Amino acid sequence: MIMKKKINIQEVDFEVYLDNALKSCGYLFPETDEQISIFEKDMDQIPIPECLNSPDFVFKSQRRIIKKSLKVFDNSEGDMNWAIAARDGKDIPSDILEKMKQDKEEAKKRQNGN
């Protein structure tokens, strides 16, 4: 049976005692050799897979190609709401609509290289 040292909390500064206990148990980063050794005693050993026991796996492995993924977010409805708010809810005149269509077609032609 392991005997643990009992401490009278009234005689010791509680915050220092709590801080030391948290560091020894791994809830805070251990700072002293004593805290680290107490933490290591209670820590479970996690076995390393055989393939990772030697650093050679880094040099033998194939290069991995990471593909970028592009997520497109369609906010056309939100843009429409901002446009309505900018016009104070009024309709767009027909001549302006026609000009907008022409500009859009010209932009598509430039984008396609025509």
N, C-alpha and C positions, 0 to 999 in steps of 0.2 A: 504494500500500500504506500502510495506516495504522499508524503506530508507536505502540505503547502504552507508557506509562511503567512500567518495571519497578521493583518495590519489594523491598528486602531485608527479609524478614519478621523476621529476627533483630533488626534495628535498630528496628523499629516494634512497638508493642504490638499483638499479634495480634487481641485482642478488638475494639479500636478499628477495625482494618483490616477485620475480618469484618463488624462492624456497619455500617460505611460501604458495603461492597460489597453487603450485603443491602438496604440502603436505596436504593442506586443502581440495583439491578436490580428493585426493586419487591416484594421479598419481605417487607420491612418498610416502613412509611410513610416516604417521604423527608422530611427536615427542612430541609436547606439548599438554596439555589438551585442549587448545583453538583449535588447528588444529584438534584434534580428535572429539571435539564436533561439529565443522563445518562439518566435513566429515560425522558424524553420522546423522546430520540433512538432508543432501542431499541423503543419502543412502536409497535405497528402502528396505523395510522389506520383506524378503523371508519367507513365512510360512513353518513351519516344519511339515512334515506328522505326523499324530496321532501316528503311530507306533514308531516314534523316539522321542516322547516327554519324555519318561521315559527310563532310561538306562537299564531297565530290558530286552529289546529286545536282548541285547548281550548275556545274560545268558540263554534265552529261545531258541535261534536260534540253528539250527542243525549245527554240524561240517561240514564244506565243505572240500571235497577232491579235491585238485588241481592236475591235471594230467600234467606231463611234456610232452611237445611236442618236438620232435626231427626233425629238418629239415635237410634232407640230400642234400648236394650239390655235384653234379657230375662234377668234374673238370678233367675228364680223357683226354679230348681234350687239355686242357691247359698243363697238365702233358706231353702229347705227344709232344707238341711244345717245351717244355723245354728240353725234351730228345733229340729231333732233333737238337736243338741249341747246346747242350752239345757235340754232335757227329760232329758238323760242317756240318750237312746235309748229312753225309755219312750213308749208310745202316749198319745194325747190321749183323755181320757174322753169318752164320747158326749154328755153334757150340755154340755160345753165346745164340742165340735164343732157342736152345734145352735145354741148362742149365737153362735158365729163366723159361721155361715151367715146367721142373722137380722141380725147387724150388717152383713154384706156387702150383703144385700138392701136394708137401710135406707139404706146409703151410696149405692147405685146409684139409689134413688128420689130422694134429695136431690140427687144430681148431675144427674138428668134433670129436675129442677124439679117433681116430683110431691109 
